Amino acid sequence: MKESLKILVSLFYLTLILMTGPIYAQDSLTNKKQSFCQKLVDTFIDKDISRWSIRGLANFKDNRFRLSNEEYILEYFPNNRSGIGFGFLNSKLLVDIIFNLKTNKDEITERFDMQGDLMMGRSYAIFQVQTYQGFNVKNITINDPGIFRRDIKTLTLNLLYFYIFNSEVNTLSSIFTGVNKNYKSAGSFIGGLYMDFHKMDADSSIVPQSSAELFNDQAQIVAYNQFGLGINFGYSYFFKLPANFLVVLAAAPGTGLSFKNIDTETISYNPSDIWHGSITANIQLAYNGPRIYVELSSINTWFFTSLNYNNKWRMNSTKMKLAIGWKLRKHEI
């Protein structure tokens, strides 16, 4: 498990470097004397200690997926969906690490979640790593009590980039770190790109015996690999309320290409339908004090695609997070 975490963290830092590669290449043409290491530090580390904060976290996360045909729907959802953790925030980078609470001692879902946010002007990037093992399986269209499958494992990597077209729209991160003080309500169109990788595998077909006759042979999946690229476009609005309270609302549908490989109990195939759709919706409620800030956020993401043979795949991630931050230096509000 420790080796897996080391690999995931290494992937996180490698992705951050790749994201900023074009910036480094452009700068090197105008200033060859500046070292790569110095550029890396300047990009991700705010040297002004007054813009740093540490934060305690509590969350509820429901990361589930569905396998369906024209008549029946199988739902796969984890246990132990609550967690606690810690993080830090500056004007350029936010990192939160959360570990789940194993409240269900008999049917435990082992999971690890890491998220990093990178802010560069009006550009906003999010990187996520999620590993889950142990899912409840239930046919929600019939009277099915469901079973718990410890052998079902998932790995998800997400990279999401947004550009905020209106420069007057403030992010909560910039407000919490004291970068923007005279903020006001404003809205903006948002658009960007996303890339994701999803891997699922099990010891046997993920279709339980109680529903085996309701799904065809192509749905008897034991391994699923998917790599997707897409674009999204939407709108976000920032509300400034009295007494230093803040609200952010955002929604962004998207579409793109999804390349999939599926192993079943009898065959392997690559679905010919490579299109997929997605929807991301976000609501954030916050209080920003001189030294302490509180943020309650809820982010929902839906991803849906066809597996051919009348089978469909859908993933749904719900993330509710409470963050209580302490600024290393007091800010004037």
C-alpha positions in Angstrom: 0.0 0.0 0.0 2.9 2.4 0.9 4.5 1.7 -2.5 1.2 2.5 -4.3 0.9 5.8 -2.4 4.5 6.7 -3.4 3.7 6.0 -7.1 0.5 8.1 -6.9 2.3 11.0 -5.3 5.0 10.7 -8.0 2.4 10.8 -10.7 0.9 13.9 -9.1 4.2 15.8 -9.2 5.0 14.6 -12.7 1.7 15.8 -13.9 2.2 19.3 -12.4 5.6 19.5 -14.2 4.0 18.5 -17.5 1.2 21.0 -17.1 3.7 23.8 -16.8 6.1 22.6 -19.5 4.9 25.1 -22.1 5.5 27.9 -19.6 9.0 26.9 -18.9 9.8 26.5 -22.7 8.5 30.0 -23.4 10.4 31.6 -20.5 13.7 29.9 -21.5 13.6 31.7 -24.9 13.6 35.1 -23.1 15.7 34.3 -20.0 18.1 31.4 -20.4 19.9 32.2 -17.3 17.0 31.3 -15.0 17.3 27.7 -13.9 14.5 25.1 -14.3 14.4 24.5 -10.5 13.9 28.2 -9.8 11.0 28.3 -12.3 9.5 25.3 -10.6 9.7 27.0 -7.2 8.2 30.2 -8.5 5.3 28.4 -10.2 4.1 26.4 -7.2 5.4 28.1 -4.1 4.3 31.5 -2.9 7.2 33.0 -1.0 5.0 35.4 0.9 4.2 33.6 4.1 1.2 35.8 4.7 -0.6 34.0 1.8 -0.3 30.6 3.4 -2.8 28.7 5.5 -3.1 25.2 6.9 -6.5 23.4 7.0 -8.3 20.6 8.7 -10.8 18.6 6.6 -13.8 16.4 6.9 -15.6 15.0 3.9 -18.3 12.7 2.6 -17.5 11.1 -0.8 -19.7 8.8 -2.8 -17.7 7.5 -5.8 -20.0 5.1 -7.6 -20.6 3.6 -11.0 -23.4 1.9 -13.0 -23.6 -0.9 -15.5 -27.0 -1.0 -17.4 -28.8 -2.2 -20.4 -32.2 -1.3 -21.8 -34.1 -2.8 -18.8 -31.9 -3.2 -15.8 -29.4 -1.1 -13.8 -26.6 -2.4 -11.5 -25.3 0.1 -9.0 -21.8 -0.2 -7.4 -21.2 2.0 -4.4 -18.7 2.0 -1.5 -19.0 1.9 2.2 -17.0 4.1 4.7 -17.8 7.2 2.7 -16.7 9.7 5.3 -13.1 10.8 5.9 -10.8 13.3 7.7 -7.6 14.8 6.7 -5.4 17.9 6.3 -4.1 20.3 3.7 -2.4 23.5 2.9 -3.3 26.5 0.7 -1.3 29.4 -0.8 -2.1 31.8 -3.7 -0.9 29.2 -6.3 -1.5 25.8 -4.9 -4.0 23.8 -2.8 -3.3 20.3 -1.7 -5.8 18.2 0.4 -5.2 14.7 1.6 -8.0 12.8 3.1 -8.2 9.3 4.7 -11.5 7.4 5.1 -13.0 6.5 8.5 -13.8 2.8 8.6 -17.1 3.0 10.4 -18.4 -0.3 8.8 -16.0 -2.9 10.3 -17.4 -5.9 8.5 -17.6 -4.7 4.9 -14.8 -2.2 4.6 -14.1 -0.2 1.5 -10.4 0.7 1.4 -9.9 4.0 -0.3 -7.3 6.8 -0.8 -8.1 10.3 -2.2 -5.7 13.0 -3.0 -6.5 16.3 -4.8 -4.3 19.2 -5.8 -5.4 22.5 -7.2 -3.2 24.9 -9.2 -4.1 28.6 -9.7 -2.4 30.7 -12.3 -4.2 33.9 -12.9 -7.6 33.1 -14.5 -6.4 29.5 -15.2 -7.5 26.8 -12.7 -6.4 23.2 -12.8 -7.4 20.2 -10.6 -5.6 16.9 -10.3 -7.2 14.0 -8.5 -6.1 10.5 -7.6 -8.6 8.0 -6.2 -8.2 4.3 -5.3 -11.1 2.2 -4.0 -11.4 -1.5 -3.1 -14.7 -3.0 -2.0 -18.1 -2.1 -3.4 -21.8 -2.9 -2.7 -23.5 -4.3 -5.8 -27.3 -4.0 -6.2 -29.8 -4.3 -9.0 -31.9 -1.2 -8.4 -34.6 -2.2 -10.9 -35.7 -5.4 -9.1 -36.1 -6.4 -5.4 -32.4 -7.1 -4.9 -30.9 -7.0 -1.4 -27.4 -6.6 -2.9 -24.0 -8.1 -2.0 -20.7 -6.7 -1.0 -17.7 -7.5 -3.3 -14.3 -7.0 -1.7 -12.6 -8.0 -5.0 -13.8 -5.1 -7.0 -11.0 -2.4 -7.3 -10.9 0.9 -9.0 -8.2 3.5 -9.8 -9.2 6.9 -11.2 -6.9 9.7 -12.3 -8.4 13.1 -13.3 -6.9 16.3 -14.7 -9.3 19.2 -15.2 -8.5 22.6 -16.5 -10.8 25.6 -16.5 -10.3 29.2 -17.8 -12.3 32.0 -16.2 -13.1 34.5 -18.9 -14.1 37.4 -16.6 -11.2 38.7 -14.7 -13.5 40.3 -12.1 -14.6 36.9 -10.8 -12.7 35.9 -7.7 -11.8 32.4 -6.6 -12.2 31.5 -3.0 -8.5 30.5 -2.9 -7.5 34.0 -3.8 -9.8 35.5 -1.2 -8.7 33.2 1.6 -5.0 34.0 0.9 -5.6 37.7 1.0 -4.7 38.3 -2.7 -8.1 39.9 -3.4 -9.6 42.1 -0.7 -12.1 44.4 -2.4 -14.0 41.6 -4.0 -17.6 41.9 -5.4 -20.3 39.7 -6.9 -19.6 38.8 -10.5 -20.2 36.0 -13.0 -18.3 34.5 -15.9 -18.4 31.9 -18.6 -15.9 29.1 -18.0 -14.4 26.6 -20.4 -11.6 24.1 -20.5 -10.3 20.7 -21.1 -10.2 17.5 -19.1 -8.4 14.2 -19.2 -9.2 11.1 -17.2 -8.2 7.5 -16.7 -10.4 4.9 -15.0 -9.4 1.3 -14.3 -11.6 -1.4 -12.7 -10.9 -5.0 -12.2 -12.4 -7.9 -10.2 -11.7 -11.6 -9.7 -14.9 -12.6 -11.5 -17.8 -11.0 -13.4 -19.0 -7.8 -11.7 -22.6 -8.9 -12.6 -23.8 -10.9 -9.6 -25.3 -14.3 -9.9 -28.8 -13.0 -9.1 -28.7 -10.8 -12.2 -26.5 -12.9 -14.5 -29.3 -14.0 -16.8 -30.5 -10.3 -17.2 -27.3 -9.2 -18.9 -25.6 -10.5 -22.0 -22.1 -12.0 -22.3 -20.5 -8.6 -23.1 -21.6 -7.3 -19.8 -19.9 -10.0 -17.7 -17.0 -7.6 -17.2 -13.9 -8.6 -15.1 -11.7 -5.7 -16.2 -12.4 -2.2 -17.6 -9.9 0.4 -18.8 -10.9 3.8 -20.1 -8.9 6.8 -21.2 -10.8 10.0 -22.0 -10.2 13.5 -23.4 -12.8 16.2 -23.6 -13.9 19.8 -23.5 -16.4 21.5 -21.2 -18.1 24.9 -21.2 -20.4 26.5 -18.6 -21.0 29.4 -16.2 -20.0 30.3 -12.7 -21.2 33.1 -10.4 -19.6 34.4 -7.3 -21.9 36.0 -4.7 -20.6 38.3 -1.9 -22.9 38.3 1.0 -23.0 40.4 4.3 -20.7 39.5 7.2 -17.9 38.1 5.0 -20.0 35.2 3.8 -19.5 34.0 0.2 -21.3 31.7 -2.3 -20.1 30.2 -5.5 -22.3 28.3 -8.0 -21.0 26.7 -11.2 -22.1 24.2 -13.8 -20.2 22.9 -16.9 -21.4 20.2 -19.3 -18.8 18.5 -21.5 -18.2 16.0 -24.2 -15.2 14.2 -25.7 -13.6 11.0 -26.8 -13.3 7.9 -24.6 -11.1 4.9 -25.6 -12.1 1.7 -23.7 -10.9 -1.8 -23.4 -13.1 -4.5 -21.8 -12.3 -8.0 -20.6 -15.2 -10.3 -19.9 -15.2 -13.9 -18.7 -15.1 -15.1 -22.3 -13.9 -12.3 -24.6 -12.0 -9.0 -24.8 -13.2 -6.1 -27.0 -12.8 -2.4 -27.6 -16.2 -0.6 -27.9 -16.5 1.2 -31.2 -18.6 4.0 -29.7 -15.9 6.4 -28.5 -18.1 9.4 -27.6 -18.9 10.3 -24.0 -20.7 13.0 -22.1 -20.0 14.7 -18.7 -21.5 17.2 -16.3 -19.8 19.0 -13.5 -21.7 21.1 -10.9 -20.3 22.9 -7.9 -21.7 24.9 -5.0 -19.4 26.5 -2.3 -20.5 28.3 0.9 -17.8 30.1 2.8 -16.9 32.5 5.6 -13.7 34.5 5.3 -12.4 36.0 8.6 -9.2 37.9 9.3 -7.5 34.7 10.6 -9.9 31.8 10.2 -11.9 30.7 7.2 -14.6 28.0 6.8 -15.6 26.4 3.5 -18.4 23.9 2.8 -18.3 22.7 -0.8 -20.2 20.1 -2.8 -19.0 18.9 -6.2 -20.9 16.5 -8.4 -19.5 14.9 -11.6 -21.3 12.6 -14.0 -19.6 10.7 -16.8 -21.6 8.4 -19.1 -20.6 6.4 -22.2 -21.7 3.4 -24.3 -20.1 0.0 -24.2 -21.9 -1.2 -27.3 -24.1 -4.4 -27.3 -26.9 -2.3 -25.5 -24.7 -1.9 -22.4 -24.0 1.5 -20.9 -21.5 2.7 -18.2 -21.9 5.7 -15.9 -19.7 7.1 -13.1 -20.9 9.5 -10.5 -18.7 11.3 -8.0 -20.2 13.3 -5.1 -17.8 15.2 -2.9 -18.9 17.2 0.1 -16.1 18.8 2.1 -15.8 20.9 5.2 -12.5 22.8 5.5 -11.5 25.0 8.5 -8.4 27.0 7.7 -6.0 29.0 9.8 -4.0 31.8 8.1 -0.4 32.0 9.1 -0.8 35.8 9.2 -3.8 37.9 9.9 -5.5 39.6 7.0 -7.5 42.8 6.8 -11.0 42.1 5.4 
